[in-house]
Amino acid sequence: MQRLRELSRRVEAVYGEIAETFSAYQQQRGLNCRSGCGECCLQPTIEATVLEMIPLALHLFDQGKAEQTLTQLEELTEPQGCFFYQKLSFDGKQGQCSVYQHRPSICRLFGASGYRDKQGKTALSACKVIKADQPTAYQQTLIAMESDPPPMMIMAKEQVNELDYEMGKQQLPINEALRHALDKVLFKAWYSGLNDDQQIA
């Protein structure tokens, strides 16, 4: 369990660096997310690695909510958006993250960031809401791509996932990644408790 906690601290340290880099770029270019927008959180295609979900899984364990959350995730019958997204409008597009401080790296990169296109060139990833809300800033950012390139999404994710190859090697639907992370945390907690009992005996 101690190794998972240390790994979690290292993951969160990288999260801090990521947030600073991507937030600074988005603010500088005027490509911030709309307040209260949760359209991306509704998408069942959002993926994360098990490693990215370890800090959240440990937080839930410490809150005494790990087993209950795992049961609820196992009862999901079809792919859906993030389990922890709280809808605040009828269509679900307005809402908030209920575990914001412990969200995975993909959530910290959404908005505006760079990726490699099919030709291997740097392209700008920006959601449709940002493009619609800030068309001038979006066009100016495209024009300035060479002189002011965006931070790359893949490099940020690799920075996290290289901390543990086994847990960071595979992208999974976000709820499935959390389920696996909770499995790992609960198993480690059970195993640690078993060892403690044996030492006492």
PyRosetta script that sets phi, psi and omega in degrees:
from pyrosetta import init, pose_from_sequence

init()
pose = pose_from_sequence("MQRLRELSRRVEAVYGEIAETFSAYQQQRGLNCRSGCGECCLQPTIEATVLEMIPLALHLFDQGKAEQTLTQLEELTEPQGCFFYQKLSFDGKQGQCSVYQHRPSICRLFGASGYRDKQGKTALSACKVIKADQPTAYQQTLIAMESDPPPMMIMAKEQVNELDYEMGKQQLPINEALRHALDKVLFKAWYSGLNDDQQIA")
pose.set_psi(1, -36.5)
pose.set_omega(1, -179.4)
pose.set_phi(2, -61.9)
pose.set_psi(2, -37.8)
pose.set_omega(2, 179.3)
pose.set_phi(3, -64.4)
pose.set_psi(3, -40.8)
pose.set_omega(3, 178.6)
pose.set_phi(4, -63.4)
pose.set_psi(4, -39.2)
pose.set_omega(4, -179.4)
pose.set_phi(5, -67.7)
pose.set_psi(5, -39.7)
pose.set_omega(5, 177.9)
pose.set_phi(6, -66.2)
pose.set_psi(6, -41.8)
pose.set_omega(6, 178.0)
pose.set_phi(7, -62.4)
pose.set_psi(7, -41.4)
pose.set_omega(7, 178.6)
pose.set_phi(8, -60.8)
pose.set_psi(8, -42.2)
pose.set_omega(8, 178.4)
pose.set_phi(9, -62.1)
pose.set_psi(9, -38.9)
pose.set_omega(9, 179.6)
pose.set_phi(10, -68.7)
pose.set_psi(10, -40.5)
pose.set_omega(10, 177.5)
pose.set_phi(11, -61.4)
pose.set_psi(11, -45.4)
pose.set_omega(11, -178.6)
pose.set_phi(12, -66.4)
pose.set_psi(12, -30.7)
pose.set_omega(12, 176.5)
pose.set_phi(13, -65.3)
pose.set_psi(13, -41.1)
pose.set_omega(13, 177.0)
pose.set_phi(14, -67.3)
pose.set_psi(14, -38.9)
pose.set_omega(14, 176.5)
pose.set_phi(15, -54.9)
pose.set_psi(15, -40.6)
pose.set_omega(15, 179.5)
pose.set_phi(16, -61.7)
pose.set_psi(16, -42.8)
pose.set_omega(16, 178.2)
pose.set_phi(17, -65.0)
pose.set_psi(17, -44.7)
pose.set_omega(17, -179.6)
pose.set_phi(18, -59.3)
pose.set_psi(18, -49.7)
pose.set_omega(18, -177.2)
pose.set_phi(19, -58.0)
pose.set_psi(19, -42.2)
pose.set_omega(19, -179.0)
pose.set_phi(20, -64.0)
pose.set_psi(20, -46.7)
pose.set_omega(20, -177.3)
pose.set_phi(21, -64.8)
pose.set_psi(21, -50.6)
pose.set_omega(21, -175.2)
pose.set_phi(22, -72.7)
pose.set_psi(22, -37.5)
pose.set_omega(22, 178.4)
pose.set_phi(23, -64.8)
pose.set_psi(23, -41.9)
pose.set_omega(23, 180.0)
pose.set_phi(24, -61.7)
pose.set_psi(24, -43.7)
pose.set_omega(24, -179.9)
pose.set_phi(25, -63.9)
pose.set_psi(25, -46.5)
pose.set_omega(25, -176.9)
pose.set_phi(26, -64.4)
pose.set_psi(26, -39.6)
pose.set_omega(26, 178.3)
pose.set_phi(27, -69.1)
pose.set_psi(27, -41.2)
pose.set_omega(27, 179.6)
pose.set_phi(28, -61.7)
pose.set_psi(28, -40.2)
pose.set_omega(28, -178.3)
pose.set_phi(29, -87.6)
pose.set_psi(29, -5.3)
pose.set_omega(29, -179.9)
pose.set_phi(30, 71.5)
pose.set_psi(30, 35.0)
pose.set_omega(30, -177.1)
pose.set_phi(31, -117.8)
pose.set_psi(31, 47.7)
pose.set_omega(31, -179.0)
pose.set_phi(32, -79.7)
pose.set_psi(32, 153.8)
pose.set_omega(32, 177.2)
pose.set_phi(33, -68.0)
pose.set_psi(33, 150.3)
pose.set_omega(33, 175.1)
pose.set_phi(34, -67.8)
pose.set_psi(34, 136.3)
pose.set_omega(34, -179.4)
pose.set_phi(35, -59.0)
pose.set_psi(35, 129.0)
pose.set_omega(35, 177.9)
pose.set_phi(36, 77.8)
pose.set_psi(36, 5.8)
pose.set_omega(36, -179.1)
pose.set_phi(37, -78.4)
pose.set_psi(37, 133.9)
pose.set_omega(37, 179.1)
pose.set_phi(38, -132.2)
pose.set_psi(38, 24.0)
pose.set_omega(38, -176.8)
pose.set_phi(39, -58.8)
pose.set_psi(39, -40.6)
pose.set_omega(39, -178.5)
pose.set_phi(40, -67.5)
pose.set_psi(40, -31.6)
pose.set_omega(40, -177.6)
pose.set_phi(41, -69.1)
pose.set_psi(41, -19.0)
pose.set_omega(41, -179.6)
pose.set_phi(42, -81.6)
pose.set_psi(42, -13.2)
pose.set_omega(42, -172.0)
pose.set_phi(43, -79.5)
pose.set_psi(43, 123.3)
pose.set_omega(43, 178.2)
pose.set_phi(44, -72.4)
pose.set_psi(44, -7.4)
pose.set_omega(44, -178.6)
pose.set_phi(45, -86.5)
pose.set_psi(45, -5.4)
pose.set_omega(45, 179.4)
pose.set_phi(46, -65.4)
pose.set_psi(46, 132.7)
pose.set_omega(46, -177.1)
pose.set_phi(47, -123.2)
pose.set_psi(47, 154.8)
pose.set_omega(47, 176.0)
pose.set_phi(48, -150.1)
pose.set_psi(48, 165.8)
pose.set_omega(48, 174.2)
pose.set_phi(49, -94.6)
pose.set_psi(49, 163.2)
pose.set_omega(49, 176.3)
pose.set_phi(50, -59.2)
pose.set_psi(50, -39.8)
pose.set_omega(50, -179.5)
pose.set_phi(51, -58.2)
pose.set_psi(51, -42.3)
pose.set_omega(51, -179.6)
pose.set_phi(52, -61.6)
pose.set_psi(52, -25.5)
pose.set_omega(52, -175.4)
pose.set_phi(53, -94.7)
pose.set_psi(53, -4.9)
pose.set_omega(53, -178.1)
pose.set_phi(54, -60.7)
pose.set_psi(54, -44.6)
pose.set_omega(54, 178.0)
pose.set_phi(55, -58.2)
pose.set_psi(55, -40.4)
pose.set_omega(55, 178.7)
pose.set_phi(56, -67.8)
pose.set_psi(56, -42.3)
pose.set_omega(56, 179.6)
pose.set_phi(57, -60.9)
pose.set_psi(57, -42.2)
pose.set_omega(57, 177.8)
pose.set_phi(58, -66.4)
pose.set_psi(58, -38.7)
pose.set_omega(58, 177.2)
pose.set_phi(59, -61.0)
pose.set_psi(59, -44.8)
pose.set_omega(59, 179.4)
pose.set_phi(60, -64.7)
pose.set_psi(60, -38.5)
pose.set_omega(60, 177.5)
pose.set_phi(61, -62.2)
pose.set_psi(61, -45.8)
pose.set_omega(61, -179.2)
pose.set_phi(62, -65.4)
pose.set_psi(62, -26.5)
pose.set_omega(62, 178.4)
pose.set_phi(63, -86.0)
pose.set_psi(63, -3.4)
pose.set_omega(63, -177.7)
pose.set_phi(64, 75.1)
pose.set_psi(64, 22.4)
pose.set_omega(64, -175.9)
pose.set_phi(65, -113.5)
pose.set_psi(65, 4.2)
pose.set_omega(65, -173.9)
pose.set_phi(66, -64.2)
pose.set_psi(66, -49.1)
pose.set_omega(66, -176.4)
pose.set_phi(67, -66.1)
pose.set_psi(67, -43.3)
pose.set_omega(67, 179.3)
pose.set_phi(68, -62.1)
pose.set_psi(68, -44.3)
pose.set_omega(68, 179.7)
pose.set_phi(69, -64.2)
pose.set_psi(69, -42.6)
pose.set_omega(69, 179.3)
pose.set_phi(70, -60.9)
pose.set_psi(70, -43.0)
pose.set_omega(70, 178.3)
pose.set_phi(71, -61.0)
pose.set_psi(71, -44.5)
pose.set_omega(71, -179.9)
pose.set_phi(72, -64.2)
pose.set_psi(72, -39.6)
pose.set_omega(72, 178.7)
pose.set_phi(73, -65.9)
pose.set_psi(73, -38.1)
pose.set_omega(73, 179.7)
pose.set_phi(74, -69.1)
pose.set_psi(74, -21.2)
pose.set_omega(74, -180.0)
pose.set_phi(75, -86.7)
pose.set_psi(75, -7.1)
pose.set_omega(75, 177.5)
pose.set_phi(76, -65.3)
pose.set_psi(76, 128.5)
pose.set_omega(76, -175.2)
pose.set_phi(77, -97.6)
pose.set_psi(77, -14.3)
pose.set_omega(77, 179.4)
pose.set_phi(78, -149.1)
pose.set_psi(78, 157.9)
pose.set_omega(78, -180.0)
pose.set_phi(79, -59.3)
pose.set_psi(79, 140.6)
pose.set_omega(79, 177.4)
pose.set_phi(80, -151.6)
pose.set_psi(80, 176.0)
pose.set_omega(80, 179.9)
pose.set_phi(81, -66.6)
pose.set_psi(81, -176.7)
pose.set_omega(81, -174.7)
pose.set_phi(82, -57.1)
pose.set_psi(82, 132.5)
pose.set_omega(82, -178.6)
pose.set_phi(83, -59.1)
pose.set_psi(83, -30.7)
pose.set_omega(83, -173.9)
pose.set_phi(84, -97.1)
pose.set_psi(84, 9.1)
pose.set_omega(84, 176.2)
pose.set_phi(85, -82.4)
pose.set_psi(85, 125.9)
pose.set_omega(85, 179.5)
pose.set_phi(86, -100.5)
pose.set_psi(86, 114.4)
pose.set_omega(86, 179.7)
pose.set_phi(87, -74.4)
pose.set_psi(87, 135.1)
pose.set_omega(87, 179.8)
pose.set_phi(88, -121.0)
pose.set_psi(88, 7.3)
pose.set_omega(88, 175.9)
pose.set_phi(89, -138.5)
pose.set_psi(89, 162.9)
pose.set_omega(89, -175.6)
pose.set_phi(90, -60.6)
pose.set_psi(90, -40.7)
pose.set_omega(90, -179.2)
pose.set_phi(91, -84.1)
pose.set_psi(91, -5.3)
pose.set_omega(91, 176.6)
pose.set_phi(92, 82.9)
pose.set_psi(92, -4.2)
pose.set_omega(92, -175.7)
pose.set_phi(93, -75.6)
pose.set_psi(93, -19.6)
pose.set_omega(93, 172.8)
pose.set_phi(94, -103.3)
pose.set_psi(94, 132.2)
pose.set_omega(94, -178.7)
pose.set_phi(95, -179.3)
pose.set_psi(95, -165.4)
pose.set_omega(95, -179.3)
pose.set_phi(96, -153.9)
pose.set_psi(96, 157.2)
pose.set_omega(96, 176.7)
pose.set_phi(97, -84.9)
pose.set_psi(97, 128.5)
pose.set_omega(97, -178.9)
pose.set_phi(98, -87.5)
pose.set_psi(98, -3.8)
pose.set_omega(98, 178.1)
pose.set_phi(99, -132.2)
pose.set_psi(99, 42.3)
pose.set_omega(99, -169.7)
pose.set_phi(100, -52.5)
pose.set_psi(100, -42.9)
pose.set_omega(100, -176.9)
pose.set_phi(101, -67.4)
pose.set_psi(101, -19.6)
pose.set_omega(101, -175.2)
pose.set_phi(102, -115.9)
pose.set_psi(102, 16.1)
pose.set_omega(102, -178.0)
pose.set_phi(103, -67.1)
pose.set_psi(103, 152.3)
pose.set_omega(103, -178.5)
pose.set_phi(104, -74.0)
pose.set_psi(104, 173.8)
pose.set_omega(104, -173.4)
pose.set_phi(105, -63.5)
pose.set_psi(105, -35.4)
pose.set_omega(105, -177.9)
pose.set_phi(106, -57.4)
pose.set_psi(106, -35.9)
pose.set_omega(106, -179.7)
pose.set_phi(107, -70.7)
pose.set_psi(107, -25.0)
pose.set_omega(107, 179.7)
pose.set_phi(108, -83.5)
pose.set_psi(108, -13.5)
pose.set_omega(108, -177.5)
pose.set_phi(109, -100.8)
pose.set_psi(109, -15.2)
pose.set_omega(109, -177.8)
pose.set_phi(110, -62.6)
pose.set_psi(110, 155.7)
pose.set_omega(110, -177.9)
pose.set_phi(111, 116.7)
pose.set_psi(111, -93.0)
pose.set_omega(111, 178.7)
pose.set_phi(112, -140.2)
pose.set_psi(112, 124.8)
pose.set_omega(112, 178.6)
pose.set_phi(113, -159.0)
pose.set_psi(113, 175.2)
pose.set_omega(113, -177.3)
pose.set_phi(114, -101.1)
pose.set_psi(114, 153.8)
pose.set_omega(114, 172.9)
pose.set_phi(115, -148.6)
pose.set_psi(115, 166.4)
pose.set_omega(115, 178.0)
pose.set_phi(116, -92.6)
pose.set_psi(116, 127.4)
pose.set_omega(116, 177.0)
pose.set_phi(117, -82.1)
pose.set_psi(117, -175.0)
pose.set_omega(117, -175.2)
pose.set_phi(118, -63.8)
pose.set_psi(118, -22.7)
pose.set_omega(118, 177.9)
pose.set_phi(119, -90.5)
pose.set_psi(119, 1.7)
pose.set_omega(119, 179.8)
pose.set_phi(120, 82.2)
pose.set_psi(120, 9.0)
pose.set_omega(120, -179.8)
pose.set_phi(121, -90.5)
pose.set_psi(121, 155.3)
pose.set_omega(121, 177.6)
pose.set_phi(122, -72.7)
pose.set_psi(122, 127.4)
pose.set_omega(122, 177.9)
pose.set_phi(123, -125.6)
pose.set_psi(123, 162.2)
pose.set_omega(123, -177.6)
pose.set_phi(124, -99.4)
pose.set_psi(124, 125.0)
pose.set_omega(124, 173.5)
pose.set_phi(125, -97.1)
pose.set_psi(125, 117.1)
pose.set_omega(125, 177.0)
pose.set_phi(126, -141.4)
pose.set_psi(126, 138.5)
pose.set_omega(126, -177.0)
pose.set_phi(127, -71.8)
pose.set_psi(127, 160.9)
pose.set_omega(127, -176.1)
pose.set_phi(128, -64.8)
pose.set_psi(128, -28.9)
pose.set_omega(128, -179.9)
pose.set_phi(129, -68.7)
pose.set_psi(129, -44.4)
pose.set_omega(129, 177.8)
pose.set_phi(130, -62.8)
pose.set_psi(130, -42.8)
pose.set_omega(130, 178.9)
pose.set_phi(131, -60.1)
pose.set_psi(131, -39.7)
pose.set_omega(131, -179.1)
pose.set_phi(132, -74.5)
pose.set_psi(132, -38.5)
pose.set_omega(132, -176.6)
pose.set_phi(133, -75.3)
pose.set_psi(133, -36.6)
pose.set_omega(133, -174.2)
pose.set_phi(134, -130.3)
pose.set_psi(134, 62.3)
pose.set_omega(134, -175.6)
pose.set_phi(135, -61.8)
pose.set_psi(135, -37.5)
pose.set_omega(135, -179.3)
pose.set_phi(136, -67.4)
pose.set_psi(136, -47.3)
pose.set_omega(136, 179.2)
pose.set_phi(137, -61.9)
pose.set_psi(137, -37.2)
pose.set_omega(137, 179.5)
pose.set_phi(138, -64.8)
pose.set_psi(138, -46.7)
pose.set_omega(138, -179.8)
pose.set_phi(139, -64.7)
pose.set_psi(139, -40.8)
pose.set_omega(139, 178.6)
pose.set_phi(140, -64.7)
pose.set_psi(140, -35.2)
pose.set_omega(140, 178.2)
pose.set_phi(141, -66.9)
pose.set_psi(141, -40.6)
pose.set_omega(141, 177.5)
pose.set_phi(142, -61.9)
pose.set_psi(142, -41.0)
pose.set_omega(142, 179.9)
pose.set_phi(143, -65.4)
pose.set_psi(143, -34.9)
pose.set_omega(143, -175.5)
pose.set_phi(144, -92.4)
pose.set_psi(144, 12.8)
pose.set_omega(144, -174.0)
pose.set_phi(145, -56.8)
pose.set_psi(145, -40.7)
pose.set_omega(145, -176.8)
pose.set_phi(146, -72.9)
pose.set_psi(146, -41.5)
pose.set_omega(146, -178.1)
pose.set_phi(147, -80.5)
pose.set_psi(147, -25.7)
pose.set_omega(147, -178.0)
pose.set_phi(148, -137.0)
pose.set_psi(148, 71.6)
pose.set_omega(148, -175.5)
pose.set_phi(149, -67.2)
pose.set_psi(149, 147.1)
pose.set_omega(149, -179.9)
pose.set_phi(150, -76.3)
pose.set_psi(150, 155.1)
pose.set_omega(150, 172.5)
pose.set_phi(151, -64.7)
pose.set_psi(151, 142.5)
pose.set_omega(151, -173.1)
pose.set_phi(152, -87.7)
pose.set_psi(152, 128.1)
pose.set_omega(152, -179.6)
pose.set_phi(153, -59.6)
pose.set_psi(153, -44.1)
pose.set_omega(153, -176.2)
pose.set_phi(154, -64.1)
pose.set_psi(154, -37.7)
pose.set_omega(154, -179.3)
pose.set_phi(155, -67.8)
pose.set_psi(155, -37.2)
pose.set_omega(155, 178.8)
pose.set_phi(156, -66.9)
pose.set_psi(156, -43.3)
pose.set_omega(156, 179.4)
pose.set_phi(157, -65.7)
pose.set_psi(157, -39.8)
pose.set_omega(157, 178.5)
pose.set_phi(158, -64.8)
pose.set_psi(158, -34.4)
pose.set_omega(158, 178.7)
pose.set_phi(159, -59.3)
pose.set_psi(159, -37.0)
pose.set_omega(159, 176.5)
pose.set_phi(160, -76.2)
pose.set_psi(160, -52.5)
pose.set_omega(160, -168.3)
pose.set_phi(161, -70.6)
pose.set_psi(161, -19.5)
pose.set_omega(161, 177.7)
pose.set_phi(162, -74.8)
pose.set_psi(162, -8.4)
pose.set_omega(162, 177.5)
pose.set_phi(163, -68.1)
pose.set_psi(163, -26.0)
pose.set_omega(163, 176.3)
pose.set_phi(164, -153.1)
pose.set_psi(164, 106.1)
pose.set_omega(164, -173.6)
pose.set_phi(165, -59.3)
pose.set_psi(165, -45.1)
pose.set_omega(165, -174.1)
pose.set_phi(166, -62.2)
pose.set_psi(166, -47.0)
pose.set_omega(166, -178.0)
pose.set_phi(167, -82.8)
pose.set_psi(167, -15.6)
pose.set_omega(167, -176.4)
pose.set_phi(168, -104.6)
pose.set_psi(168, 3.4)
pose.set_omega(168, -171.6)
pose.set_phi(169, -84.0)
pose.set_psi(169, -20.3)
pose.set_omega(169, -173.0)
pose.set_phi(170, -125.4)
pose.set_psi(170, 130.7)
pose.set_omega(170, 174.5)
pose.set_phi(171, -84.7)
pose.set_psi(171, 132.0)
pose.set_omega(171, -180.0)
pose.set_phi(172, -129.7)
pose.set_psi(172, 158.4)
pose.set_omega(172, 170.3)
pose.set_phi(173, -52.6)
pose.set_psi(173, 140.2)
pose.set_omega(173, -167.6)
pose.set_phi(174, -55.4)
pose.set_psi(174, -40.0)
pose.set_omega(174, 179.9)
pose.set_phi(175, -69.9)
pose.set_psi(175, -34.1)
pose.set_omega(175, 177.3)
pose.set_phi(176, -69.0)
pose.set_psi(176, -39.8)
pose.set_omega(176, 177.4)
pose.set_phi(177, -61.1)
pose.set_psi(177, -40.4)
pose.set_omega(177, 178.4)
pose.set_phi(178, -66.5)
pose.set_psi(178, -39.9)
pose.set_omega(178, 179.3)
pose.set_phi(179, -59.3)
pose.set_psi(179, -45.1)
pose.set_omega(179, 178.6)
pose.set_phi(180, -65.0)
pose.set_psi(180, -38.3)
pose.set_omega(180, 179.3)
pose.set_phi(181, -65.1)
pose.set_psi(181, -41.7)
pose.set_omega(181, 177.6)
pose.set_phi(182, -64.1)
pose.set_psi(182, -40.0)
pose.set_omega(182, 176.0)
pose.set_phi(183, -55.7)
pose.set_psi(183, -47.1)
pose.set_omega(183, -178.3)
pose.set_phi(184, -63.7)
pose.set_psi(184, -45.8)
pose.set_omega(184, -178.7)
pose.set_phi(185, -63.8)
pose.set_psi(185, -45.0)
pose.set_omega(185, -178.8)
pose.set_phi(186, -67.1)
pose.set_psi(186, -37.3)
pose.set_omega(186, 177.5)
pose.set_phi(187, -65.2)
pose.set_psi(187, -44.9)
pose.set_omega(187, 179.6)
pose.set_phi(188, -62.5)
pose.set_psi(188, -39.1)
pose.set_omega(188, 179.2)
pose.set_phi(189, -65.4)
pose.set_psi(189, -42.9)
pose.set_omega(189, 178.5)
pose.set_phi(190, -63.9)
pose.set_psi(190, -44.6)
pose.set_omega(190, -178.2)
pose.set_phi(191, -65.2)
pose.set_psi(191, -40.8)
pose.set_omega(191, 178.1)
pose.set_phi(192, -63.2)
pose.set_psi(192, -42.6)
pose.set_omega(192, 178.7)
pose.set_phi(193, -64.0)
pose.set_psi(193, -38.9)
pose.set_omega(193, 178.2)
pose.set_phi(194, -62.7)
pose.set_psi(194, -44.4)
pose.set_omega(194, 178.6)
pose.set_phi(195, -64.0)
pose.set_psi(195, -39.4)
pose.set_omega(195, 178.7)
pose.set_phi(196, -62.6)
pose.set_psi(196, -41.7)
pose.set_omega(196, 179.5)
pose.set_phi(197, -62.9)
pose.set_psi(197, -40.3)
pose.set_omega(197, -179.7)
pose.set_phi(198, -65.9)
pose.set_psi(198, -38.1)
pose.set_omega(198, -180.0)
pose.set_phi(199, -67.7)
pose.set_psi(199, -37.8)
pose.set_omega(199, 178.7)
pose.set_phi(200, -65.8)
pose.set_psi(200, -41.7)
pose.set_omega(200, 179.7)
pose.set_phi(201, -65.6)
pose.dump_pdb("model.pdb")
